[in-house]
Amino acid sequence: MRLDKVGALRRAFLAQNHHTWRLFVCPWLHAGLIHFAINISCMVFVGIHLERDYGPLRIGVIYLLSAFFGSLVSSLLVRNSPVVASTGALFGYLELCFLVFFGTGKFTQASVQL
């Protein structure tokens, strides 16, 4: 119940109460310290390489858009359990890595310009 008070995403909150602000808040919430540590370590591991190649502005925009659209998709799929975390943003980073690697055959600095 505590996650619901701070902004966890549930379909009922969006459909019945029109809490659209939860789409923007839930990517910044985590379910505990271990959950936070795993998420931040994945973001740092992947994000450092992407930021070096494409710059902080582009990667920041990709992060925010991926987090928002991840929240939007999860709001369509979740039923009545709270959703938190930046998994949508992490998948956005991994998708960019996938596109760069398979589009160019290598993952090096300046291999593709966005």
Biopython code that builds the backbone (N, CA, C, O; Angstrom):
import numpy as np
from Bio.PDB.StructureBuilder import StructureBuilder

atoms = [
    (1, "MET", "N", (0.822, -1.195, 0.000)),
    (1, "MET", "CA", (0.000, 0.000, 0.000)),
    (1, "MET", "C", (0.867, 1.260, 0.000)),
    (1, "MET", "O", (0.443, 2.304, -0.495)),
    (2, "ARG", "N", (2.080, 1.166, 0.554)),
    (2, "ARG", "CA", (2.945, 2.340, 0.626)),
    (2, "ARG", "C", (3.370, 2.807, -0.766)),
    (2, "ARG", "O", (3.451, 4.009, -1.018)),
    (3, "LEU", "N", (3.641, 1.860, -1.673)),
    (3, "LEU", "CA", (4.012, 2.236, -3.034)),
    (3, "LEU", "C", (2.887, 2.994, -3.728)),
    (3, "LEU", "O", (3.144, 3.893, -4.529)),
    (4, "ASP", "N", (1.648, 2.638, -3.426)),
    (4, "ASP", "CA", (0.507, 3.343, -4.020)),
    (4, "ASP", "C", (0.472, 4.810, -3.596)),
    (4, "ASP", "O", (0.102, 5.678, -4.387)),
    (5, "LYS", "N", (0.850, 5.084, -2.368)),
    (5, "LYS", "CA", (0.809, 6.459, -1.865)),
    (5, "LYS", "C", (1.867, 7.344, -2.504)),
    (5, "LYS", "O", (1.648, 8.544, -2.671)),
    (6, "VAL", "N", (3.015, 6.770, -2.866)),
    (6, "VAL", "CA", (4.098, 7.592, -3.423)),
    (6, "VAL", "C", (4.102, 7.645, -4.943)),
    (6, "VAL", "O", (4.906, 8.372, -5.525)),
    (7, "GLY", "N", (3.217, 6.886, -5.607)),
    (7, "GLY", "CA", (3.093, 7.041, -7.048)),
    (7, "GLY", "C", (3.228, 5.789, -7.878)),
    (7, "GLY", "O", (3.464, 5.888, -9.082)),
    (8, "ALA", "N", (3.088, 4.610, -7.293)),
    (8, "ALA", "CA", (3.150, 3.384, -8.084)),
    (8, "ALA", "C", (2.021, 3.367, -9.109)),
    (8, "ALA", "O", (0.964, 3.962, -8.901)),
    (9, "LEU", "N", (2.261, 2.691, -10.195)),
    (9, "LEU", "CA", (1.310, 2.662, -11.304)),
    (9, "LEU", "C", (0.373, 1.470, -11.159)),
    (9, "LEU", "O", (0.819, 0.335, -10.991)),
    (10, "ARG", "N", (-0.901, 1.730, -11.225)),
    (10, "ARG", "CA", (-1.944, 0.703, -11.284)),
    (10, "ARG", "C", (-2.974, 1.145, -12.317)),
    (10, "ARG", "O", (-3.240, 2.336, -12.480)),
    (11, "ARG", "N", (-3.542, 0.180, -13.001)),
    (11, "ARG", "CA", (-4.525, 0.510, -14.028)),
    (11, "ARG", "C", (-5.740, 1.224, -13.440)),
    (11, "ARG", "O", (-6.287, 2.134, -14.061)),
    (12, "ALA", "N", (-6.158, 0.816, -12.250)),
    (12, "ALA", "CA", (-7.340, 1.430, -11.630)),
    (12, "ALA", "C", (-7.112, 2.908, -11.343)),
    (12, "ALA", "O", (-8.025, 3.718, -11.497)),
    (13, "PHE", "N", (-5.905, 3.262, -10.928)),
    (13, "PHE", "CA", (-5.618, 4.678, -10.657)),
    (13, "PHE", "C", (-5.695, 5.518, -11.929)),
    (13, "PHE", "O", (-6.135, 6.667, -11.894)),
    (14, "LEU", "N", (-5.270, 4.947, -13.040)),
    (14, "LEU", "CA", (-5.319, 5.694, -14.304)),
    (14, "LEU", "C", (-6.734, 5.752, -14.869)),
    (14, "LEU", "O", (-7.183, 6.813, -15.304)),
    (15, "ALA", "N", (-7.432, 4.633, -14.867)),
    (15, "ALA", "CA", (-8.743, 4.563, -15.507)),
    (15, "ALA", "C", (-9.838, 5.232, -14.684)),
    (15, "ALA", "O", (-10.663, 5.964, -15.232)),
    (16, "GLN", "N", (-9.855, 4.994, -13.391)),
    (16, "GLN", "CA", (-10.952, 5.498, -12.568)),
    (16, "GLN", "C", (-10.661, 6.866, -11.960)),
    (16, "GLN", "O", (-11.535, 7.732, -11.913)),
    (17, "ASN", "N", (-9.434, 7.053, -11.497)),
    (17, "ASN", "CA", (-9.104, 8.293, -10.783)),
    (17, "ASN", "C", (-8.360, 9.318, -11.638)),
    (17, "ASN", "O", (-8.126, 10.443, -11.196)),
    (18, "HIS", "N", (-7.991, 8.934, -12.851)),
    (18, "HIS", "CA", (-7.292, 9.830, -13.781)),
    (18, "HIS", "C", (-5.993, 10.379, -13.189)),
    (18, "HIS", "O", (-5.708, 11.571, -13.309)),
    (19, "HIS", "N", (-5.215, 9.520, -12.558)),
    (19, "HIS", "CA", (-3.914, 9.899, -12.006)),
    (19, "HIS", "C", (-2.836, 9.741, -13.074)),
    (19, "HIS", "O", (-1.979, 8.866, -12.956)),
    (20, "THR", "N", (-2.865, 10.560, -14.096)),
    (20, "THR", "CA", (-1.886, 10.442, -15.175)),
    (20, "THR", "C", (-0.477, 10.817, -14.735)),
    (20, "THR", "O", (0.491, 10.456, -15.403)),
    (21, "TRP", "N", (-0.348, 11.529, -13.634)),
    (21, "TRP", "CA", (0.976, 11.874, -13.126)),
    (21, "TRP", "C", (1.767, 10.634, -12.741)),
    (21, "TRP", "O", (2.995, 10.684, -12.674)),
    (22, "ARG", "N", (1.088, 9.527, -12.488)),
    (22, "ARG", "CA", (1.772, 8.288, -12.119)),
    (22, "ARG", "C", (2.604, 7.734, -13.266)),
    (22, "ARG", "O", (3.574, 7.014, -13.028)),
    (23, "LEU", "N", (2.243, 8.054, -14.506)),
    (23, "LEU", "CA", (3.050, 7.631, -15.653)),
    (23, "LEU", "C", (4.446, 8.246, -15.610)),
    (23, "LEU", "O", (5.402, 7.653, -16.110)),
    (24, "PHE", "N", (4.564, 9.413, -15.024)),
    (24, "PHE", "CA", (5.849, 10.105, -14.950)),
    (24, "PHE", "C", (6.610, 9.790, -13.673)),
    (24, "PHE", "O", (7.834, 9.909, -13.643)),
    (25, "VAL", "N", (5.910, 9.392, -12.619)),
    (25, "VAL", "CA", (6.543, 9.165, -11.317)),
    (25, "VAL", "C", (7.055, 7.733, -11.164)),
    (25, "VAL", "O", (8.117, 7.521, -10.579)),
    (26, "CYS", "N", (6.327, 6.762, -11.674)),
    (26, "CYS", "CA", (6.689, 5.363, -11.407)),
    (26, "CYS", "C", (8.071, 4.958, -11.919)),
    (26, "CYS", "O", (8.671, 4.076, -11.306)),
    (27, "PRO", "N", (8.627, 5.529, -12.996)),
    (27, "PRO", "CA", (9.995, 5.143, -13.370)),
    (27, "PRO", "C", (11.059, 5.550, -12.358)),
    (27, "PRO", "O", (12.172, 5.025, -12.397)),
    (28, "TRP", "N", (10.747, 6.453, -11.473)),
    (28, "TRP", "CA", (11.742, 6.917, -10.498)),
    (28, "TRP", "C", (11.632, 6.189, -9.164)),
    (28, "TRP", "O", (12.450, 6.412, -8.272)),
    (29, "LEU", "N", (10.632, 5.321, -9.017)),
    (29, "LEU", "CA", (10.428, 4.587, -7.770)),
    (29, "LEU", "C", (11.040, 3.191, -7.862)),
    (29, "LEU", "O", (11.157, 2.621, -8.947)),
    (30, "HIS", "N", (11.426, 2.654, -6.712)),
    (30, "HIS", "CA", (11.952, 1.297, -6.650)),
    (30, "HIS", "C", (11.342, 0.580, -5.448)),
    (30, "HIS", "O", (10.934, 1.211, -4.473)),
    (31, "ALA", "N", (11.287, -0.733, -5.536)),
    (31, "ALA", "CA", (10.615, -1.521, -4.513)),
    (31, "ALA", "C", (11.511, -1.873, -3.330)),
    (31, "ALA", "O", (11.054, -2.530, -2.395)),
    (32, "GLY", "N", (12.743, -1.461, -3.348)),
    (32, "GLY", "CA", (13.646, -1.739, -2.235)),
    (32, "GLY", "C", (15.080, -1.452, -2.627)),
    (32, "GLY", "O", (15.362, -1.072, -3.764)),
    (33, "LEU", "N", (15.977, -1.636, -1.687)),
    (33, "LEU", "CA", (17.384, -1.325, -1.908)),
    (33, "LEU", "C", (18.028, -2.265, -2.930)),
    (33, "LEU", "O", (18.807, -1.823, -3.774)),
    (34, "ILE", "N", (17.711, -3.534, -2.858)),
    (34, "ILE", "CA", (18.273, -4.489, -3.830)),
    (34, "ILE", "C", (17.754, -4.186, -5.231)),
    (34, "ILE", "O", (18.517, -4.227, -6.196)),
    (35, "HIS", "N", (16.490, -3.889, -5.346)),
    (35, "HIS", "CA", (15.895, -3.520, -6.630)),
    (35, "HIS", "C", (16.572, -2.278, -7.199)),
    (35, "HIS", "O", (16.879, -2.223, -8.390)),
    (36, "PHE", "N", (16.801, -1.292, -6.356)),
    (36, "PHE", "CA", (17.483, -0.066, -6.778)),
    (36, "PHE", "C", (18.915, -0.363, -7.224)),
    (36, "PHE", "O", (19.364, 0.146, -8.251)),
    (37, "ALA", "N", (19.627, -1.183, -6.457)),
    (37, "ALA", "CA", (21.028, -1.490, -6.776)),
    (37, "ALA", "C", (21.154, -2.227, -8.109)),
    (37, "ALA", "O", (22.055, -1.933, -8.894)),
    (38, "ILE", "N", (20.273, -3.165, -8.367)),
    (38, "ILE", "CA", (20.318, -3.895, -9.635)),
    (38, "ILE", "C", (19.994, -2.970, -10.795)),
    (38, "ILE", "O", (20.677, -3.000, -11.818)),
    (39, "ASN", "N", (18.962, -2.150, -10.652)),
    (39, "ASN", "CA", (18.582, -1.231, -11.723)),
    (39, "ASN", "C", (19.675, -0.210, -12.009)),
    (39, "ASN", "O", (19.998, 0.033, -13.172)),
    (40, "ILE", "N", (20.245, 0.389, -10.978)),
    (40, "ILE", "CA", (21.246, 1.430, -11.190)),
    (40, "ILE", "C", (22.530, 0.842, -11.756)),
    (40, "ILE", "O", (23.199, 1.489, -12.561)),
    (41, "SER", "N", (22.885, -0.370, -11.350)),
    (41, "SER", "CA", (24.099, -0.969, -11.905)),
    (41, "SER", "C", (23.920, -1.303, -13.383)),
    (41, "SER", "O", (24.856, -1.135, -14.165)),
    (42, "CYS", "N", (22.757, -1.763, -13.776)),
    (42, "CYS", "CA", (22.495, -2.004, -15.206)),
    (42, "CYS", "C", (22.510, -0.712, -15.993)),
    (42, "CYS", "O", (23.073, -0.657, -17.087)),
    (43, "MET", "N", (21.894, 0.333, -15.447)),
    (43, "MET", "CA", (21.878, 1.631, -16.131)),
    (43, "MET", "C", (23.290, 2.183, -16.299)),
    (43, "MET", "O", (23.636, 2.695, -17.363)),
    (44, "VAL", "N", (24.092, 2.081, -15.267)),
    (44, "VAL", "CA", (25.452, 2.607, -15.337)),
    (44, "VAL", "C", (26.281, 1.796, -16.322)),
    (44, "VAL", "O", (27.013, 2.362, -17.133)),
    (45, "PHE", "N", (26.169, 0.486, -16.256)),
    (45, "PHE", "CA", (26.951, -0.371, -17.139)),
    (45, "PHE", "C", (26.657, -0.096, -18.608)),
    (45, "PHE", "O", (27.579, 0.003, -19.418)),
    (46, "VAL", "N", (25.409, 0.025, -18.948)),
    (46, "VAL", "CA", (25.020, 0.269, -20.340)),
    (46, "VAL", "C", (25.120, 1.757, -20.688)),
    (46, "VAL", "O", (25.579, 2.116, -21.773)),
    (47, "GLY", "N", (24.690, 2.612, -19.768)),
    (47, "GLY", "CA", (24.611, 4.043, -20.051)),
    (47, "GLY", "C", (25.947, 4.728, -20.244)),
    (47, "GLY", "O", (26.036, 5.678, -21.023)),
    (48, "ILE", "N", (26.990, 4.279, -19.561)),
    (48, "ILE", "CA", (28.299, 4.909, -19.704)),
    (48, "ILE", "C", (28.809, 4.803, -21.133)),
    (48, "ILE", "O", (29.326, 5.771, -21.691)),
    (49, "HIS", "N", (28.661, 3.637, -21.713)),
    (49, "HIS", "CA", (29.142, 3.440, -23.090)),
    (49, "HIS", "C", (28.321, 4.246, -24.091)),
    (49, "HIS", "O", (28.864, 4.833, -25.027)),
    (50, "LEU", "N", (27.026, 4.265, -23.884)),
    (50, "LEU", "CA", (26.173, 5.028, -24.797)),
    (50, "LEU", "C", (26.422, 6.529, -24.661)),
    (50, "LEU", "O", (26.465, 7.246, -25.661)),
    (51, "GLU", "N", (26.583, 6.995, -23.445)),
    (51, "GLU", "CA", (26.817, 8.422, -23.235)),
    (51, "GLU", "C", (28.146, 8.863, -23.826)),
    (51, "GLU", "O", (28.250, 9.966, -24.364)),
    (52, "ARG", "N", (29.153, 8.020, -23.734)),
    (52, "ARG", "CA", (30.451, 8.342, -24.322)),
    (52, "ARG", "C", (30.332, 8.477, -25.846)),
    (52, "ARG", "O", (30.961, 9.349, -26.445)),
    (53, "ASP", "N", (29.530, 7.620, -26.462)),
    (53, "ASP", "CA", (29.404, 7.632, -27.919)),
    (53, "ASP", "C", (28.461, 8.712, -28.436)),
    (53, "ASP", "O", (28.717, 9.290, -29.492)),
    (54, "TYR", "N", (27.376, 8.997, -27.716)),
    (54, "TYR", "CA", (26.337, 9.874, -28.250)),
    (54, "TYR", "C", (26.099, 11.143, -27.457)),
    (54, "TYR", "O", (25.330, 11.999, -27.893)),
    (55, "GLY", "N", (26.729, 11.287, -26.320)),
    (55, "GLY", "CA", (26.582, 12.504, -25.536)),
    (55, "GLY", "C", (25.454, 12.429, -24.532)),
    (55, "GLY", "O", (24.512, 11.654, -24.701)),
    (56, "PRO", "N", (25.548, 13.238, -23.482)),
    (56, "PRO", "CA", (24.559, 13.168, -22.407)),
    (56, "PRO", "C", (23.165, 13.644, -22.807)),
    (56, "PRO", "O", (22.173, 13.127, -22.291)),
    (57, "LEU", "N", (23.066, 14.612, -23.710)),
    (57, "LEU", "CA", (21.747, 15.130, -24.095)),
    (57, "LEU", "C", (20.931, 14.068, -24.830)),
    (57, "LEU", "O", (19.770, 13.833, -24.494)),
    (58, "ARG", "N", (21.526, 13.437, -25.816)),
    (58, "ARG", "CA", (20.806, 12.409, -26.575)),
    (58, "ARG", "C", (20.407, 11.228, -25.693)),
    (58, "ARG", "O", (19.291, 10.717, -25.782)),
    (59, "ILE", "N", (21.328, 10.812, -24.851)),
    (59, "ILE", "CA", (21.051, 9.669, -23.991)),
    (59, "ILE", "C", (20.000, 10.041, -22.942)),
    (59, "ILE", "O", (19.170, 9.208, -22.577)),
    (60, "GLY", "N", (20.029, 11.265, -22.463)),
    (60, "GLY", "CA", (19.005, 11.724, -21.520)),
    (60, "GLY", "C", (17.623, 11.733, -22.142)),
    (60, "GLY", "O", (16.652, 11.327, -21.503)),
    (61, "VAL", "N", (17.523, 12.193, -23.387)),
    (61, "VAL", "CA", (16.239, 12.202, -24.086)),
    (61, "VAL", "C", (15.753, 10.770, -24.317)),
    (61, "VAL", "O", (14.573, 10.477, -24.125)),
    (62, "ILE", "N", (16.646, 9.889, -24.724)),
    (62, "ILE", "CA", (16.278, 8.489, -24.929)),
    (62, "ILE", "C", (15.809, 7.873, -23.616)),
    (62, "ILE", "O", (14.843, 7.110, -23.596)),
    (63, "TYR", "N", (16.489, 8.202, -22.523)),
    (63, "TYR", "CA", (16.108, 7.671, -21.208)),
    (63, "TYR", "C", (14.699, 8.127, -20.830)),
    (63, "TYR", "O", (13.868, 7.310, -20.437)),
    (64, "LEU", "N", (14.430, 9.422, -20.948)),
    (64, "LEU", "CA", (13.119, 9.947, -20.546)),
    (64, "LEU", "C", (11.997, 9.409, -21.414)),
    (64, "LEU", "O", (10.942, 9.034, -20.902)),
    (65, "LEU", "N", (12.211, 9.366, -22.718)),
    (65, "LEU", "CA", (11.178, 8.840, -23.613)),
    (65, "LEU", "C", (10.940, 7.351, -23.379)),
    (65, "LEU", "O", (9.795, 6.898, -23.369)),
    (66, "SER", "N", (12.010, 6.595, -23.192)),
    (66, "SER", "CA", (11.864, 5.161, -22.936)),
    (66, "SER", "C", (11.151, 4.904, -21.614)),
    (66, "SER", "O", (10.321, 4.000, -21.518)),
    (67, "ALA", "N", (11.473, 5.696, -20.599)),
    (67, "ALA", "CA", (10.817, 5.533, -19.299)),
    (67, "ALA", "C", (9.321, 5.834, -19.409)),
    (67, "ALA", "O", (8.496, 5.102, -18.862)),
    (68, "PHE", "N", (8.975, 6.906, -20.113)),
    (68, "PHE", "CA", (7.562, 7.266, -20.252)),
    (68, "PHE", "C", (6.790, 6.210, -21.042)),
    (68, "PHE", "O", (5.719, 5.776, -20.619)),
    (69, "PHE", "N", (7.334, 5.798, -22.190)),
    (69, "PHE", "CA", (6.620, 4.821, -23.002)),
    (69, "PHE", "C", (6.609, 3.448, -22.343)),
    (69, "PHE", "O", (5.677, 2.674, -22.560)),
    (70, "GLY", "N", (7.628, 3.126, -21.541)),
    (70, "GLY", "CA", (7.599, 1.887, -20.759)),
    (70, "GLY", "C", (6.480, 1.917, -19.736)),
    (70, "GLY", "O", (5.805, 0.910, -19.520)),
    (71, "SER", "N", (6.276, 3.072, -19.100)),
    (71, "SER", "CA", (5.167, 3.226, -18.155)),
    (71, "SER", "C", (3.824, 3.112, -18.858)),
    (71, "SER", "O", (2.890, 2.496, -18.344)),
    (72, "LEU", "N", (3.740, 3.705, -20.027)),
    (72, "LEU", "CA", (2.500, 3.660, -20.792)),
    (72, "LEU", "C", (2.141, 2.228, -21.184)),
    (72, "LEU", "O", (0.990, 1.816, -21.038)),
    (73, "VAL", "N", (3.105, 1.477, -21.673)),
    (73, "VAL", "CA", (2.846, 0.082, -22.061)),
    (73, "VAL", "C", (2.523, -0.767, -20.841)),
    (73, "VAL", "O", (1.618, -1.601, -20.890)),
    (74, "SER", "N", (3.249, -0.566, -19.749)),
    (74, "SER", "CA", (2.957, -1.369, -18.558)),
    (74, "SER", "C", (1.590, -1.038, -17.977)),
    (74, "SER", "O", (0.964, -1.899, -17.360)),
    (75, "SER", "N", (1.111, 0.189, -18.160)),
    (75, "SER", "CA", (-0.233, 0.522, -17.679)),
    (75, "SER", "C", (-1.306, -0.230, -18.464)),
    (75, "SER", "O", (-2.396, -0.476, -17.948)),
    (76, "LEU", "N", (-1.006, -0.588, -19.683)),
    (76, "LEU", "CA", (-1.954, -1.377, -20.475)),
    (76, "LEU", "C", (-1.932, -2.847, -20.083)),
    (76, "LEU", "O", (-2.946, -3.535, -20.201)),
    (77, "LEU", "N", (-0.784, -3.336, -19.619)),
    (77, "LEU", "CA", (-0.631, -4.759, -19.339)),
    (77, "LEU", "C", (-0.871, -5.143, -17.892)),
    (77, "LEU", "O", (-1.247, -6.282, -17.615)),
    (78, "VAL", "N", (-0.663, -4.224, -16.966)),
    (78, "VAL", "CA", (-0.779, -4.547, -15.547)),
    (78, "VAL", "C", (-2.248, -4.561, -15.135)),
    (78, "VAL", "O", (-3.061, -3.807, -15.670)),
    (79, "ARG", "N", (-2.567, -5.407, -14.201)),
    (79, "ARG", "CA", (-3.942, -5.464, -13.718)),
    (79, "ARG", "C", (-4.096, -4.701, -12.418)),
    (79, "ARG", "O", (-4.468, -3.528, -12.424)),
    (80, "ASN", "N", (-3.815, -5.358, -11.304)),
    (80, "ASN", "CA", (-4.045, -4.699, -10.027)),
    (80, "ASN", "C", (-2.840, -4.828, -9.095)),
    (80, "ASN", "O", (-3.003, -4.893, -7.876)),
    (81, "SER", "N", (-1.659, -4.863, -9.649)),
    (81, "SER", "CA", (-0.453, -4.895, -8.827)),
    (81, "SER", "C", (0.340, -3.620, -9.103)),
    (81, "SER", "O", (0.312, -3.109, -10.223)),
    (82, "PRO", "N", (1.038, -3.106, -8.109)),
    (82, "PRO", "CA", (1.784, -1.860, -8.308)),
    (82, "PRO", "C", (2.993, -2.058, -9.213)),
    (82, "PRO", "O", (3.679, -3.077, -9.140)),
    (83, "VAL", "N", (3.239, -1.085, -10.055)),
    (83, "VAL", "CA", (4.382, -1.126, -10.964)),
    (83, "VAL", "C", (5.299, 0.043, -10.623)),
    (83, "VAL", "O", (4.864, 1.193, -10.557)),
    (84, "VAL", "N", (6.571, -0.270, -10.407)),
    (84, "VAL", "CA", (7.592, 0.744, -10.160)),
    (84, "VAL", "C", (8.845, 0.348, -10.924)),
    (84, "VAL", "O", (8.974, -0.796, -11.358)),
    (85, "ALA", "N", (9.767, 1.287, -11.090)),
    (85, "ALA", "CA", (11.111, 1.078, -11.631)),
    (85, "ALA", "C", (11.265, 1.611, -13.039)),
    (85, "ALA", "O", (10.296, 1.909, -13.738)),
    (86, "SER", "N", (12.491, 1.716, -13.412)),
    (86, "SER", "CA", (12.849, 2.294, -14.707)),
    (86, "SER", "C", (13.195, 1.213, -15.717)),
    (86, "SER", "O", (14.107, 1.396, -16.524)),
    (87, "THR", "N", (12.501, 0.116, -15.689)),
    (87, "THR", "CA", (12.783, -0.977, -16.606)),
    (87, "THR", "C", (12.544, -0.567, -18.054)),
    (87, "THR", "O", (13.271, -1.007, -18.944)),
    (88, "GLY", "N", (11.549, 0.259, -18.304)),
    (88, "GLY", "CA", (11.302, 0.751, -19.664)),
    (88, "GLY", "C", (12.477, 1.548, -20.185)),
    (88, "GLY", "O", (12.827, 1.429, -21.359)),
    (89, "ALA", "N", (13.095, 2.358, -19.342)),
    (89, "ALA", "CA", (14.261, 3.125, -19.750)),
    (89, "ALA", "C", (15.452, 2.214, -20.011)),
    (89, "ALA", "O", (16.223, 2.449, -20.942)),
    (90, "LEU", "N", (15.605, 1.185, -19.203)),
    (90, "LEU", "CA", (16.687, 0.226, -19.417)),
    (90, "LEU", "C", (16.493, -0.505, -20.738)),
    (90, "LEU", "O", (17.460, -0.724, -21.468)),
    (91, "PHE", "N", (15.273, -0.881, -21.053)),
    (91, "PHE", "CA", (15.015, -1.527, -22.336)),
    (91, "PHE", "C", (15.260, -0.567, -23.503)),
    (91, "PHE", "O", (15.668, -1.003, -24.579)),
    (92, "GLY", "N", (15.021, 0.716, -23.308)),
    (92, "GLY", "CA", (15.363, 1.697, -24.338)),
    (92, "GLY", "C", (16.860, 1.742, -24.595)),
    (92, "GLY", "O", (17.295, 1.815, -25.745)),
    (93, "TYR", "N", (17.645, 1.699, -23.534)),
    (93, "TYR", "CA", (19.104, 1.657, -23.675)),
    (93, "TYR", "C", (19.549, 0.380, -24.379)),
    (93, "TYR", "O", (20.400, 0.418, -25.268)),
    (94, "LEU", "N", (18.969, -0.750, -23.979)),
    (94, "LEU", "CA", (19.352, -2.015, -24.595)),
    (94, "LEU", "C", (18.936, -2.069, -26.065)),
    (94, "LEU", "O", (19.641, -2.654, -26.888)),
    (95, "GLU", "N", (17.814, -1.473, -26.393)),
    (95, "GLU", "CA", (17.380, -1.412, -27.791)),
    (95, "GLU", "C", (18.347, -0.575, -28.621)),
    (95, "GLU", "O", (18.664, -0.934, -29.754)),
    (96, "LEU", "N", (18.811, 0.530, -28.066)),
    (96, "LEU", "CA", (19.797, 1.344, -28.774)),
    (96, "LEU", "C", (21.081, 0.553, -28.995)),
    (96, "LEU", "O", (21.658, 0.604, -30.081)),
    (97, "CYS", "N", (21.532, -0.177, -27.979)),
    (97, "CYS", "CA", (22.717, -1.036, -28.143)),
    (97, "CYS", "C", (22.484, -2.073, -29.234)),
    (97, "CYS", "O", (23.363, -2.312, -30.062)),
    (98, "PHE", "N", (21.319, -2.683, -29.238)),
    (98, "PHE", "CA", (20.959, -3.678, -30.248)),
    (98, "PHE", "C", (20.999, -3.069, -31.651)),
    (98, "PHE", "O", (21.569, -3.655, -32.572)),
    (99, "LEU", "N", (20.392, -1.895, -31.807)),
    (99, "LEU", "CA", (20.358, -1.256, -33.120)),
    (99, "LEU", "C", (21.748, -0.860, -33.589)),
    (99, "LEU", "O", (22.076, -1.028, -34.764)),
    (100, "VAL", "N", (22.558, -0.343, -32.698)),
    (100, "VAL", "CA", (23.916, 0.055, -33.071)),
    (100, "VAL", "C", (24.743, -1.162, -33.448)),
    (100, "VAL", "O", (25.432, -1.152, -34.468)),
    (101, "PHE", "N", (24.684, -2.209, -32.637)),
    (101, "PHE", "CA", (25.496, -3.394, -32.887)),
    (101, "PHE", "C", (25.101, -4.099, -34.175)),
    (101, "PHE", "O", (25.961, -4.414, -34.997)),
    (102, "PHE", "N", (23.822, -4.347, -34.359)),
    (102, "PHE", "CA", (23.388, -5.086, -35.536)),
    (102, "PHE", "C", (23.270, -4.200, -36.772)),
    (102, "PHE", "O", (23.255, -4.708, -37.893)),
    (103, "GLY", "N", (23.188, -2.911, -36.588)),
    (103, "GLY", "CA", (23.158, -2.010, -37.741)),
    (103, "GLY", "C", (24.530, -1.772, -38.337)),
    (103, "GLY", "O", (24.654, -1.553, -39.542)),
    (104, "THR", "N", (25.567, -1.814, -37.505)),
    (104, "THR", "CA", (26.921, -1.541, -37.982)),
    (104, "THR", "C", (27.854, -2.736, -37.865)),
    (104, "THR", "O", (28.915, -2.752, -38.490)),
    (105, "GLY", "N", (27.485, -3.721, -37.086)),
    (105, "GLY", "CA", (28.336, -4.874, -36.880)),
    (105, "GLY", "C", (29.366, -4.673, -35.792)),
    (105, "GLY", "O", (30.117, -5.595, -35.473)),
    (106, "LYS", "N", (29.414, -3.491, -35.220)),
    (106, "LYS", "CA", (30.368, -3.230, -34.145)),
    (106, "LYS", "C", (29.778, -2.213, -33.186)),
    (106, "LYS", "O", (28.864, -1.465, -33.532)),
    (107, "PHE", "N", (30.300, -2.199, -32.010)),
    (107, "PHE", "CA", (29.837, -1.258, -30.983)),
    (107, "PHE", "C", (31.044, -0.465, -30.520)),
    (107, "PHE", "O", (31.638, -0.756, -29.483)),
    (108, "THR", "N", (31.392, 0.535, -31.301)),
    (108, "THR", "CA", (32.537, 1.380, -30.965)),
    (108, "THR", "C", (32.122, 2.822, -31.003)),
    (108, "THR", "O", (31.028, 3.158, -31.457)),
    (109, "GLN", "N", (32.997, 3.669, -30.526)),
    (109, "GLN", "CA", (32.692, 5.096, -30.484)),
    (109, "GLN", "C", (32.541, 5.640, -31.895)),
    (109, "GLN", "O", (33.326, 5.316, -32.786)),
    (110, "ALA", "N", (31.534, 6.460, -32.085)),
    (110, "ALA", "CA", (31.238, 7.130, -33.359)),
    (110, "ALA", "C", (30.919, 6.133, -34.471)),
    (110, "ALA", "O", (31.181, 6.426, -35.638)),
    (111, "SER", "N", (30.360, 4.960, -34.144)),
    (111, "SER", "CA", (30.020, 4.005, -35.176)),
    (111, "SER", "C", (28.755, 4.405, -35.917)),
    (111, "SER", "O", (28.617, 4.127, -37.109)),
    (112, "VAL", "N", (27.835, 5.055, -35.222)),
    (112, "VAL", "CA", (26.590, 5.534, -35.834)),
    (112, "VAL", "C", (26.277, 6.883, -35.225)),
    (112, "VAL", "O", (26.386, 7.051, -34.011)),
    (113, "GLN", "N", (25.898, 7.834, -36.030)),
    (113, "GLN", "CA", (25.485, 9.143, -35.531)),
    (113, "GLN", "C", (23.975, 9.210, -35.518)),
    (113, "GLN", "O", (23.330, 8.977, -36.540)),
    (114, "LEU", "N", (23.408, 9.526, -34.369)),
    (114, "LEU", "CA", (21.948, 9.666, -34.273)),
    (114, "LEU", "C", (21.498, 10.989, -34.827)),
    (114, "LEU", "O", (20.303, 11.282, -34.830)),
]
sb = StructureBuilder()
sb.init_structure("model")
sb.init_model(0)
sb.init_chain("A")
sb.init_seg("    ")
for serial, (resi, resn, name, xyz) in enumerate(atoms, 1):
    if name == "N":
        sb.init_residue(resn, " ", resi, " ")
    sb.init_atom(name, np.array(xyz, "f"), 0.0, 1.0, " ", f" {name:<3s}", serial, name[0])
structure = sb.get_structure()
